[in-house]
Amino acid sequence: MRKRETLYLHALFVLVRREFEDERDLAAAPFDEYDETAVDPTAVHRPKDAHERALFALSTGLSATAASATDDTERPRSDAAGSDQYAR
């Protein structure tokens, strides 16, 4: 992947993180590793491998957050029409 593509993907993942933070009451723990990298998607002067490490840390936090959200058994599952025939 080229650096420009890595920066673009990094920026998209940051937007997904913000959406998760806005929609859910998240603890900062899943994103501690990413925050420690101190690499923003706008830091174009940083090397590509720094962005790749930050992107990997961010994707790990996002996947952990998404997995914990899908394990929420208090919310019944329903399809787009509102039917709960697929509920566990």
PDB file as gemmi writes it, atoms N, CA and C in Angstrom:
CRYST1    1.000    1.000    1.000  90.00  90.00  90.00 P 1                      
ATOM      1  N   MET A   1       0.845  -1.159   0.000  1.00  0.00           N  
ATOM      2  CA  MET A   1       0.000   0.000   0.000  1.00  0.00           C  
ATOM      3  C   MET A   1       0.901   1.236   0.000  1.00  0.00           C  
ATOM      4  N   ARG A   2       0.556   2.200  -0.786  1.00  0.00           N  
ATOM      5  CA  ARG A   2       1.334   3.436  -0.842  1.00  0.00           C  
ATOM      6  C   ARG A   2       1.042   4.306   0.373  1.00  0.00           C  
ATOM      7  N   LYS A   3       1.935   5.248   0.616  1.00  0.00           N  
ATOM      8  CA  LYS A   3       1.779   6.103   1.788  1.00  0.00           C  
ATOM      9  C   LYS A   3       0.485   6.896   1.719  1.00  0.00           C  
ATOM     10  N   ARG A   4       0.148   7.400   0.560  1.00  0.00           N  
ATOM     11  CA  ARG A   4      -1.081   8.183   0.406  1.00  0.00           C  
ATOM     12  C   ARG A   4      -2.301   7.333   0.764  1.00  0.00           C  
ATOM     13  N   GLU A   5      -2.307   6.088   0.339  1.00  0.00           N  
ATOM     14  CA  GLU A   5      -3.411   5.186   0.661  1.00  0.00           C  
ATOM     15  C   GLU A   5      -3.449   4.867   2.152  1.00  0.00           C  
ATOM     16  N   THR A   6      -2.280   4.711   2.746  1.00  0.00           N  
ATOM     17  CA  THR A   6      -2.205   4.461   4.183  1.00  0.00           C  
ATOM     18  C   THR A   6      -2.751   5.646   4.968  1.00  0.00           C  
ATOM     19  N   LEU A   7      -2.399   6.865   4.561  1.00  0.00           N  
ATOM     20  CA  LEU A   7      -2.916   8.068   5.218  1.00  0.00           C  
ATOM     21  C   LEU A   7      -4.434   8.157   5.089  1.00  0.00           C  
ATOM     22  N   TYR A   8      -4.945   7.818   3.915  1.00  0.00           N  
ATOM     23  CA  TYR A   8      -6.386   7.875   3.683  1.00  0.00           C  
ATOM     24  C   TYR A   8      -7.110   6.864   4.571  1.00  0.00           C  
ATOM     25  N   LEU A   9      -6.605   5.640   4.623  1.00  0.00           N  
ATOM     26  CA  LEU A   9      -7.211   4.616   5.466  1.00  0.00           C  
ATOM     27  C   LEU A   9      -7.121   4.999   6.943  1.00  0.00           C  
ATOM     28  N   HIS A  10      -6.011   5.580   7.333  1.00  0.00           N  
ATOM     29  CA  HIS A  10      -5.827   6.050   8.707  1.00  0.00           C  
ATOM     30  C   HIS A  10      -6.896   7.097   9.043  1.00  0.00           C  
ATOM     31  N   ALA A  11      -7.122   8.036   8.136  1.00  0.00           N  
ATOM     32  CA  ALA A  11      -8.133   9.076   8.358  1.00  0.00           C  
ATOM     33  C   ALA A  11      -9.534   8.468   8.460  1.00  0.00           C  
ATOM     34  N   LEU A  12      -9.834   7.484   7.634  1.00  0.00           N  
ATOM     35  CA  LEU A  12     -11.144   6.830   7.699  1.00  0.00           C  
ATOM     36  C   LEU A  12     -11.340   6.103   9.022  1.00  0.00           C  
ATOM     37  N   PHE A  13     -10.304   5.425   9.487  1.00  0.00           N  
ATOM     38  CA  PHE A  13     -10.412   4.715  10.759  1.00  0.00           C  
ATOM     39  C   PHE A  13     -10.594   5.687  11.926  1.00  0.00           C  
ATOM     40  N   VAL A  14      -9.969   6.845  11.850  1.00  0.00           N  
ATOM     41  CA  VAL A  14     -10.164   7.853  12.897  1.00  0.00           C  
ATOM     42  C   VAL A  14     -11.617   8.328  12.900  1.00  0.00           C  
ATOM     43  N   LEU A  15     -12.213   8.475  11.729  1.00  0.00           N  
ATOM     44  CA  LEU A  15     -13.628   8.854  11.654  1.00  0.00           C  
ATOM     45  C   LEU A  15     -14.521   7.773  12.257  1.00  0.00           C  
ATOM     46  N   VAL A  16     -14.202   6.517  12.014  1.00  0.00           N  
ATOM     47  CA  VAL A  16     -14.973   5.419  12.605  1.00  0.00           C  
ATOM     48  C   VAL A  16     -14.826   5.445  14.124  1.00  0.00           C  
ATOM     49  N   ARG A  17     -13.631   5.721  14.604  1.00  0.00           N  
ATOM     50  CA  ARG A  17     -13.421   5.814  16.056  1.00  0.00           C  
ATOM     51  C   ARG A  17     -14.289   6.920  16.648  1.00  0.00           C  
ATOM     52  N   ARG A  18     -14.327   8.059  16.003  1.00  0.00           N  
ATOM     53  CA  ARG A  18     -15.156   9.168  16.498  1.00  0.00           C  
ATOM     54  C   ARG A  18     -16.632   8.793  16.518  1.00  0.00           C  
ATOM     55  N   GLU A  19     -17.087   8.071  15.501  1.00  0.00           N  
ATOM     56  CA  GLU A  19     -18.475   7.606  15.474  1.00  0.00           C  
ATOM     57  C   GLU A  19     -18.745   6.665  16.644  1.00  0.00           C  
ATOM     58  N   PHE A  20     -17.824   5.741  16.896  1.00  0.00           N  
ATOM     59  CA  PHE A  20     -17.979   4.838  18.032  1.00  0.00           C  
ATOM     60  C   PHE A  20     -18.039   5.626  19.334  1.00  0.00           C  
ATOM     61  N   GLU A  21     -17.181   6.613  19.484  1.00  0.00           N  
ATOM     62  CA  GLU A  21     -17.154   7.399  20.715  1.00  0.00           C  
ATOM     63  C   GLU A  21     -18.424   8.224  20.872  1.00  0.00           C  
ATOM     64  N   ASP A  22     -18.978   8.708  19.774  1.00  0.00           N  
ATOM     65  CA  ASP A  22     -20.209   9.493  19.847  1.00  0.00           C  
ATOM     66  C   ASP A  22     -21.425   8.628  20.158  1.00  0.00           C  
ATOM     67  N   GLU A  23     -21.461   7.415  19.607  1.00  0.00           N  
ATOM     68  CA  GLU A  23     -22.617   6.540  19.774  1.00  0.00           C  
ATOM     69  C   GLU A  23     -22.598   5.765  21.080  1.00  0.00           C  
ATOM     70  N   ARG A  24     -21.441   5.465  21.586  1.00  0.00           N  
ATOM     71  CA  ARG A  24     -21.327   4.621  22.780  1.00  0.00           C  
ATOM     72  C   ARG A  24     -20.541   5.350  23.862  1.00  0.00           C  
ATOM     73  N   ASP A  25     -20.788   4.946  25.078  1.00  0.00           N  
ATOM     74  CA  ASP A  25     -20.015   5.480  26.194  1.00  0.00           C  
ATOM     75  C   ASP A  25     -18.786   4.589  26.354  1.00  0.00           C  
ATOM     76  N   LEU A  26     -17.714   4.957  25.648  1.00  0.00           N  
ATOM     77  CA  LEU A  26     -16.528   4.106  25.594  1.00  0.00           C  
ATOM     78  C   LEU A  26     -15.485   4.501  26.627  1.00  0.00           C  
ATOM     79  N   ALA A  27     -14.846   3.505  27.156  1.00  0.00           N  
ATOM     80  CA  ALA A  27     -13.646   3.757  27.943  1.00  0.00           C  
ATOM     81  C   ALA A  27     -12.502   3.962  26.956  1.00  0.00           C  
ATOM     82  N   ALA A  28     -11.486   4.666  27.370  1.00  0.00           N  
ATOM     83  CA  ALA A  28     -10.362   4.946  26.476  1.00  0.00           C  
ATOM     84  C   ALA A  28      -9.443   3.741  26.307  1.00  0.00           C  
ATOM     85  N   ALA A  29      -9.628   2.725  27.116  1.00  0.00           N  
ATOM     86  CA  ALA A  29      -8.720   1.573  27.123  1.00  0.00           C  
ATOM     87  C   ALA A  29      -8.487   0.921  25.760  1.00  0.00           C  
ATOM     88  N   PRO A  30      -9.516   0.703  24.937  1.00  0.00           N  
ATOM     89  CA  PRO A  30      -9.230   0.039  23.655  1.00  0.00           C  
ATOM     90  C   PRO A  30      -8.312   0.848  22.736  1.00  0.00           C  
ATOM     91  N   PHE A  31      -8.224   2.147  22.966  1.00  0.00           N  
ATOM     92  CA  PHE A  31      -7.446   3.005  22.077  1.00  0.00           C  
ATOM     93  C   PHE A  31      -6.166   3.534  22.715  1.00  0.00           C  
ATOM     94  N   ASP A  32      -5.791   2.993  23.875  1.00  0.00           N  
ATOM     95  CA  ASP A  32      -4.569   3.452  24.542  1.00  0.00           C  
ATOM     96  C   ASP A  32      -3.327   3.235  23.684  1.00  0.00           C  
ATOM     97  N   GLU A  33      -3.239   2.062  23.074  1.00  0.00           N  
ATOM     98  CA  GLU A  33      -2.064   1.759  22.251  1.00  0.00           C  
ATOM     99  C   GLU A  33      -1.976   2.727  21.070  1.00  0.00           C  
ATOM    100  N   TYR A  34      -3.124   3.031  20.468  1.00  0.00           N  
ATOM    101  CA  TYR A  34      -3.131   3.983  19.352  1.00  0.00           C  
ATOM    102  C   TYR A  34      -2.734   5.379  19.829  1.00  0.00           C  
ATOM    103  N   ASP A  35      -3.292   5.807  20.957  1.00  0.00           N  
ATOM    104  CA  ASP A  35      -2.984   7.141  21.473  1.00  0.00           C  
ATOM    105  C   ASP A  35      -1.503   7.283  21.819  1.00  0.00           C  
ATOM    106  N   GLU A  36      -0.877   6.199  22.249  1.00  0.00           N  
ATOM    107  CA  GLU A  36       0.550   6.234  22.584  1.00  0.00           C  
ATOM    108  C   GLU A  36       1.435   6.414  21.355  1.00  0.00           C  
ATOM    109  N   THR A  37       0.941   6.051  20.175  1.00  0.00           N  
ATOM    110  CA  THR A  37       1.748   6.217  18.966  1.00  0.00           C  
ATOM    111  C   THR A  37       1.930   7.684  18.615  1.00  0.00           C  
ATOM    112  N   ALA A  38       0.991   8.525  19.012  1.00  0.00           N  
ATOM    113  CA  ALA A  38       1.042   9.975  18.758  1.00  0.00           C  
ATOM    114  C   ALA A  38       1.209  10.292  17.271  1.00  0.00           C  
ATOM    115  N   VAL A  39       0.575   9.491  16.428  1.00  0.00           N  
ATOM    116  CA  VAL A  39       0.617   9.715  14.986  1.00  0.00           C  
ATOM    117  C   VAL A  39      -0.806   9.989  14.516  1.00  0.00           C  
ATOM    118  N   ASP A  40      -1.031  11.178  14.015  1.00  0.00           N  
ATOM    119  CA  ASP A  40      -2.330  11.544  13.452  1.00  0.00           C  
ATOM    120  C   ASP A  40      -2.312  11.311  11.952  1.00  0.00           C  
ATOM    121  N   PRO A  41      -3.478  11.140  11.335  1.00  0.00           N  
ATOM    122  CA  PRO A  41      -3.497  10.963   9.886  1.00  0.00           C  
ATOM    123  C   PRO A  41      -3.011  12.195   9.127  1.00  0.00           C  
ATOM    124  N   THR A  42      -3.016  13.339   9.785  1.00  0.00           N  
ATOM    125  CA  THR A  42      -2.563  14.571   9.126  1.00  0.00           C  
ATOM    126  C   THR A  42      -1.059  14.778   9.228  1.00  0.00           C  
ATOM    127  N   ALA A  43      -0.368  13.901   9.941  1.00  0.00           N  
ATOM    128  CA  ALA A  43       1.086  14.018  10.103  1.00  0.00           C  
ATOM    129  C   ALA A  43       1.775  13.408   8.891  1.00  0.00           C  
ATOM    130  N   VAL A  44       1.713  14.101   7.770  1.00  0.00           N  
ATOM    131  CA  VAL A  44       2.236  13.557   6.515  1.00  0.00           C  
ATOM    132  C   VAL A  44       3.755  13.452   6.517  1.00  0.00           C  
ATOM    133  N   HIS A  45       4.422  14.184   7.400  1.00  0.00           N  
ATOM    134  CA  HIS A  45       5.886  14.135   7.463  1.00  0.00           C  
ATOM    135  C   HIS A  45       6.402  12.883   8.163  1.00  0.00           C  
ATOM    136  N   ARG A  46       5.527  12.173   8.879  1.00  0.00           N  
ATOM    137  CA  ARG A  46       5.940  10.953   9.579  1.00  0.00           C  
ATOM    138  C   ARG A  46       6.140   9.829   8.574  1.00  0.00           C  
ATOM    139  N   PRO A  47       7.027   8.890   8.869  1.00  0.00           N  
ATOM    140  CA  PRO A  47       7.272   7.788   7.928  1.00  0.00           C  
ATOM    141  C   PRO A  47       6.050   6.871   7.779  1.00  0.00           C  
ATOM    142  N   LYS A  48       6.023   6.202   6.667  1.00  0.00           N  
ATOM    143  CA  LYS A  48       4.910   5.307   6.360  1.00  0.00           C  
ATOM    144  C   LYS A  48       4.757   4.216   7.412  1.00  0.00           C  
ATOM    145  N   ASP A  49       5.861   3.665   7.897  1.00  0.00           N  
ATOM    146  CA  ASP A  49       5.762   2.590   8.882  1.00  0.00           C  
ATOM    147  C   ASP A  49       5.173   3.076  10.206  1.00  0.00           C  
ATOM    148  N   ALA A  50       5.366   4.348  10.549  1.00  0.00           N  
ATOM    149  CA  ALA A  50       4.743   4.899  11.756  1.00  0.00           C  
ATOM    150  C   ALA A  50       3.227   4.937  11.589  1.00  0.00           C  
ATOM    151  N   HIS A  51       2.782   5.315  10.402  1.00  0.00           N  
ATOM    152  CA  HIS A  51       1.343   5.325  10.129  1.00  0.00           C  
ATOM    153  C   HIS A  51       0.782   3.906  10.109  1.00  0.00           C  
ATOM    154  N   GLU A  52       1.546   2.964   9.593  1.00  0.00           N  
ATOM    155  CA  GLU A  52       1.086   1.576   9.572  1.00  0.00           C  
ATOM    156  C   GLU A  52       0.954   1.016  10.982  1.00  0.00           C  
ATOM    157  N   ARG A  53       1.907   1.339  11.865  1.00  0.00           N  
ATOM    158  CA  ARG A  53       1.806   0.893  13.259  1.00  0.00           C  
ATOM    159  C   ARG A  53       0.592   1.523  13.936  1.00  0.00           C  
ATOM    160  N   ALA A  54       0.383   2.823  13.698  1.00  0.00           N  
ATOM    161  CA  ALA A  54      -0.773   3.502  14.280  1.00  0.00           C  
ATOM    162  C   ALA A  54      -2.074   2.921  13.738  1.00  0.00           C  
ATOM    163  N   LEU A  55      -2.094   2.639  12.457  1.00  0.00           N  
ATOM    164  CA  LEU A  55      -3.280   2.064  11.824  1.00  0.00           C  
ATOM    165  C   LEU A  55      -3.583   0.681  12.388  1.00  0.00           C  
ATOM    166  N   PHE A  56      -2.554  -0.120  12.601  1.00  0.00           N  
ATOM    167  CA  PHE A  56      -2.751  -1.449  13.184  1.00  0.00           C  
ATOM    168  C   PHE A  56      -3.289  -1.334  14.609  1.00  0.00           C  
ATOM    169  N   ALA A  57      -2.734  -0.428  15.402  1.00  0.00           N  
ATOM    170  CA  ALA A  57      -3.206  -0.240  16.778  1.00  0.00           C  
ATOM    171  C   ALA A  57      -4.649   0.252  16.791  1.00  0.00           C  
ATOM    172  N   LEU A  58      -4.972   1.157  15.887  1.00  0.00           N  
ATOM    173  CA  LEU A  58      -6.334   1.682  15.811  1.00  0.00           C  
ATOM    174  C   LEU A  58      -7.309   0.596  15.368  1.00  0.00           C  
ATOM    175  N   SER A  59      -6.919  -0.209  14.402  1.00  0.00           N  
ATOM    176  CA  SER A  59      -7.812  -1.276  13.939  1.00  0.00           C  
ATOM    177  C   SER A  59      -8.042  -2.318  15.032  1.00  0.00           C  
ATOM    178  N   THR A  60      -7.037  -2.568  15.847  1.00  0.00           N  
ATOM    179  CA  THR A  60      -7.195  -3.497  16.967  1.00  0.00           C  
ATOM    180  C   THR A  60      -8.210  -2.949  17.970  1.00  0.00           C  
ATOM    181  N   GLY A  61      -8.109  -1.663  18.286  1.00  0.00           N  
ATOM    182  CA  GLY A  61      -9.067  -1.042  19.199  1.00  0.00           C  
ATOM    183  C   GLY A  61     -10.472  -1.015  18.639  1.00  0.00           C  
ATOM    184  N   LEU A  62     -10.598  -0.722  17.354  1.00  0.00           N  
ATOM    185  CA  LEU A  62     -11.919  -0.692  16.723  1.00  0.00           C  
ATOM    186  C   LEU A  62     -12.552  -2.079  16.700  1.00  0.00           C  
ATOM    187  N   SER A  63     -11.765  -3.089  16.394  1.00  0.00           N  
ATOM    188  CA  SER A  63     -12.330  -4.442  16.350  1.00  0.00           C  
ATOM    189  C   SER A  63     -12.736  -4.914  17.746  1.00  0.00           C  
ATOM    190  N   ALA A  64     -11.968  -4.557  18.761  1.00  0.00           N  
ATOM    191  CA  ALA A  64     -12.338  -4.917  20.134  1.00  0.00           C  
ATOM    192  C   ALA A  64     -13.622  -4.212  20.544  1.00  0.00           C  
ATOM    193  N   THR A  65     -13.754  -2.952  20.164  1.00  0.00           N  
ATOM    194  CA  THR A  65     -14.958  -2.193  20.488  1.00  0.00           C  
ATOM    195  C   THR A  65     -16.167  -2.751  19.755  1.00  0.00           C  
ATOM    196  N   ALA A  66     -16.003  -3.066  18.489  1.00  0.00           N  
ATOM    197  CA  ALA A  66     -17.108  -3.627  17.713  1.00  0.00           C  
ATOM    198  C   ALA A  66     -17.506  -4.999  18.243  1.00  0.00           C  
ATOM    199  N   ALA A  67     -16.539  -5.806  18.632  1.00  0.00           N  
ATOM    200  CA  ALA A  67     -16.839  -7.135  19.164  1.00  0.00           C  
ATOM    201  C   ALA A  67     -17.596  -7.039  20.479  1.00  0.00           C  
ATOM    202  N   SER A  68     -17.221  -6.100  21.322  1.00  0.00           N  
ATOM    203  CA  SER A  68     -17.924  -5.954  22.596  1.00  0.00           C  
ATOM    204  C   SER A  68     -19.334  -5.430  22.375  1.00  0.00           C  
ATOM    205  N   ALA A  69     -19.537  -4.649  21.337  1.00  0.00           N  
ATOM    206  CA  ALA A  69     -20.873  -4.127  21.045  1.00  0.00           C  
ATOM    207  C   ALA A  69     -21.786  -5.229  20.517  1.00  0.00           C  
ATOM    208  N   THR A  70     -21.247  -6.170  19.775  1.00  0.00           N  
ATOM    209  CA  THR A  70     -22.078  -7.250  19.242  1.00  0.00           C  
ATOM    210  C   THR A  70     -22.364  -8.310  20.285  1.00  0.00           C  
ATOM    211  N   ASP A  71     -21.599  -8.332  21.359  1.00  0.00           N  
ATOM    212  CA  ASP A  71     -21.837  -9.285  22.435  1.00  0.00           C  
ATOM    213  C   ASP A  71     -22.887  -8.792  23.422  1.00  0.00           C  
ATOM    214  N   ASP A  72     -23.447  -7.630  23.165  1.00  0.00           N  
ATOM    215  CA  ASP A  72     -24.450  -7.048  24.047  1.00  0.00           C  
ATOM    216  C   ASP A  72     -25.742  -7.856  23.931  1.00  0.00           C  
ATOM    217  N   THR A  73     -26.064  -8.642  24.953  1.00  0.00           N  
ATOM    218  CA  THR A  73     -27.246  -9.497  24.895  1.00  0.00           C  
ATOM    219  C   THR A  73     -28.490  -8.812  25.422  1.00  0.00           C  
ATOM    220  N   GLU A  74     -28.358  -7.626  25.980  1.00  0.00           N  
ATOM    221  CA  GLU A  74     -29.520  -6.932  26.510  1.00  0.00           C  
ATOM    222  C   GLU A  74     -30.393  -6.360  25.405  1.00  0.00           C  
ATOM    223  N   ARG A  75     -29.778  -6.041  24.266  1.00  0.00           N  
ATOM    224  CA  ARG A  75     -30.554  -5.517  23.147  1.00  0.00           C  
ATOM    225  C   ARG A  75     -31.011  -6.669  22.273  1.00  0.00           C  
ATOM    226  N   PRO A  76     -32.309  -6.810  22.052  1.00  0.00           N  
ATOM    227  CA  PRO A  76     -32.758  -7.874  21.155  1.00  0.00           C  
ATOM    228  C   PRO A  76     -32.373  -7.569  19.717  1.00  0.00           C  
ATOM    229  N   ARG A  77     -32.048  -8.606  18.980  1.00  0.00           N  
ATOM    230  CA  ARG A  77     -31.703  -8.441  17.570  1.00  0.00           C  
ATOM    231  C   ARG A  77     -32.977  -8.374  16.751  1.00  0.00           C  
ATOM    232  N   SER A  78     -32.944  -7.573  15.716  1.00  0.00           N  
ATOM    233  CA  SER A  78     -34.085  -7.509  14.808  1.00  0.00           C  
ATOM    234  C   SER A  78     -33.582  -7.186  13.418  1.00  0.00           C  
ATOM    235  N   ASP A  79     -34.395  -7.526  12.432  1.00  0.00           N  
ATOM    236  CA  ASP A  79     -34.009  -7.204  11.063  1.00  0.00           C  
ATOM    237  C   ASP A  79     -34.467  -5.788  10.733  1.00  0.00           C  
ATOM    238  N   ALA A  80     -34.280  -5.367   9.500  1.00  0.00           N  
ATOM    239  CA  ALA A  80     -34.592  -3.997   9.097  1.00  0.00           C  
ATOM    240  C   ALA A  80     -36.072  -3.674   9.250  1.00  0.00           C  
ATOM    241  N   ALA A  81     -36.934  -4.665   9.135  1.00  0.00           N  
ATOM    242  CA  ALA A  81     -38.373  -4.430   9.250  1.00  0.00           C  
ATOM    243  C   ALA A  81     -38.827  -4.418  10.704  1.00  0.00           C  
ATOM    244  N   GLY A  82     -37.934  -4.678  11.622  1.00  0.00           N  
ATOM    245  CA  GLY A  82     -38.280  -4.656  13.038  1.00  0.00           C  
ATOM    246  C   GLY A  82     -38.693  -6.010  13.585  1.00  0.00           C  
ATOM    247  N   SER A  83     -38.668  -7.034  12.763  1.00  0.00           N  
ATOM    248  CA  SER A  83     -39.025  -8.372  13.208  1.00  0.00           C  
ATOM    249  C   SER A  83     -37.902  -8.939  14.069  1.00  0.00           C  
ATOM    250  N   ASP A  84     -38.269  -9.685  15.095  1.00  0.00           N  
ATOM    251  CA  ASP A  84     -37.250 -10.290  15.945  1.00  0.00           C  
ATOM    252  C   ASP A  84     -37.132 -11.794  15.706  1.00  0.00           C  
ATOM    253  N   GLN A  85     -37.496 -12.253  14.527  1.00  0.00           N  
ATOM    254  CA  GLN A  85     -37.439 -13.680  14.236  1.00  0.00           C  
ATOM    255  C   GLN A  85     -36.021 -14.220  14.255  1.00  0.00           C  
ATOM    256  N   TYR A  86     -35.027 -13.337  14.112  1.00  0.00           N  
ATOM    257  CA  TYR A  86     -33.637 -13.777  14.115  1.00  0.00           C  
ATOM    258  C   TYR A  86     -32.978 -13.582  15.473  1.00  0.00           C  
ATOM    259  N   ALA A  87     -33.748 -13.199  16.467  1.00  0.00           N  
ATOM    260  CA  ALA A  87     -33.188 -12.976  17.803  1.00  0.00           C  
ATOM    261  C   ALA A  87     -32.708 -14.292  18.383  1.00  0.00           C  
ATOM    262  N   ARG A  88     -31.679 -14.215  19.177  1.00  0.00           N  
ATOM    263  CA  ARG A  88     -31.121 -15.416  19.816  1.00  0.00           C  
ATOM    264  C   ARG A  88     -32.003 -15.861  20.939  1.00  0.00           C  
TER     265      ARG A  88                                                      
END                                                                             
